[in-house]
Amino acid sequence: MRTIIFILLMNTLSSVSAGGIRFSQGISSFTLKTPITIPRNNAHLTFQHGRGSTGANLFETHCEFQVNRVSTEPQTVNPGRFTVTRANQRVVSDELSGSFFNILNCSESRFYEVHMWLKDPQQPNVRKMICRNGYPYCGTVEFPNIRTISEALGPRFTVE
């Protein structure tokens, strides 16, 4: 618990720079180059290795592109530039995994997440991007970075 509190405190302190706020991992915006479709009855599309789906391989880095509401109809997000307005990092435990992760030399399974709230005045339904490192990062504090996030999102996005 002390480790998590220390990480959160250090993250908060390191996010302030002389010129204002430095967003997580140096990312200030995402540019979507082609339309994406959020499936019906969902509020996100998960990207991994450049492909969008409703699920992810939890052993690898993946990102969720989220919108504000669930719809019974598919929702299209059009190309545009989404500015990161706020960001944070956190460590999330997955208690549902059980003792399987003892094999991986972990005391518990963890995700290292980066949350980035997005804004595009033309598309107010867009909410945020959450990127997670997979289970193999358990036991180390390694959050997704601009390289791993770009790889997860693929060529549909430019990460700036």
SVG drawing of the C-alpha trace seen along z (x, -y; Angstrom):
<svg xmlns="http://www.w3.org/2000/svg" viewBox="-31 -28 41 49">
<polyline fill="none" stroke="black" stroke-width="0.4" points="0.0,0.0 2.8,-2.4 4.3,-1.7 1.1,-2.6 0.7,-5.8 4.3,-6.7 3.8,-6.1 0.7,-8.2 2.4,-11.0 5.5,-11.0 3.3,-10.9 1.3,-14.0 4.5,-15.9 6.2,-15.0 3.2,-16.1 3.8,-19.7 6.5,-21.5 7.7,-25.1 5.4,-25.9 2.2,-24.2 1.0,-20.7 3.1,-18.0 0.7,-15.4 1.3,-11.7 4.1,-10.2 4.6,-13.4 1.4,-12.8 -0.6,-16.0 -3.0,-14.7 -4.2,-11.9 -5.2,-12.3 -7.6,-9.8 -7.0,-9.4 -10.0,-7.2 -13.4,-6.8 -13.9,-4.1 -17.1,-2.5 -18.0,-1.8 -20.1,1.3 -23.7,1.2 -24.2,1.6 -20.7,0.5 -19.0,-2.8 -15.5,-1.8 -13.4,-0.2 -10.2,1.6 -7.1,1.3 -4.2,3.8 -1.6,4.2 -3.5,1.6 -6.8,3.6 -10.0,2.5 -12.2,5.0 -14.4,5.3 -11.8,7.3 -8.0,7.6 -5.2,10.0 -4.5,9.1 -0.9,10.2 -0.1,7.3 -0.5,3.5 -3.9,2.3 -5.9,-0.9 -9.6,-1.7 -10.9,-4.6 -14.0,-5.6 -17.1,-7.7 -19.5,-9.1 -22.6,-7.0 -23.6,-3.5 -26.0,-3.3 -28.2,-0.5 -26.8,-1.6 -23.2,-1.6 -21.5,-5.0 -19.1,-6.5 -16.2,-8.6 -14.9,-10.7 -11.3,-11.7 -10.1,-14.5 -7.5,-15.8 -8.3,-15.0 -6.4,-17.1 -5.4,-15.5 -7.0,-17.8 -6.0,-15.8 -4.1,-12.6 -3.1,-10.3 -1.5,-7.0 -2.6,-4.3 -1.9,-0.7 -5.0,1.6 -5.1,5.1 -7.1,7.8 -8.2,10.0 -10.2,12.3 -7.0,13.9 -6.3,16.0 -3.0,17.7 -2.1,18.3 0.2,15.3 2.4,16.9 3.8,18.8 4.9,15.5 6.6,14.6 4.0,12.1 2.3,11.7 -0.8,10.4 -1.8,9.4 -1.6,5.8 -2.3,3.4 -0.3,0.2 -2.8,-2.2 -2.5,-5.7 -5.8,-7.6 -6.0,-10.5 -9.2,-12.6 -9.8,-13.8 -11.5,-16.9 -12.5,-17.7 -15.2,-20.5 -16.6,-18.9 -17.1,-15.5 -18.2,-16.1 -19.2,-12.4 -15.5,-11.4 -14.4,-10.8 -10.9,-9.4 -8.2,-6.9 -7.1,-4.3 -4.0,-2.4 -2.8,0.6 0.4,2.7 -0.4,6.3 0.1,8.9 3.8,9.6 4.6,6.2 3.4,7.5 6.0,6.8 7.6,3.9 6.3,0.4 6.2,-0.2 3.4,-2.3 2.6,-2.3 4.7,-4.9 4.4,-6.7 6.0,-3.9 3.8,-1.1 0.7,-3.2 1.5,-4.0 2.0,-0.3 -1.3,0.7 -3.3,-2.0 -1.6,-1.3 -1.7,-3.5 -5.2,-4.8 -3.9,-7.2 -1.0,-9.6 0.2,-10.1 1.7,-13.5"/>
</svg>
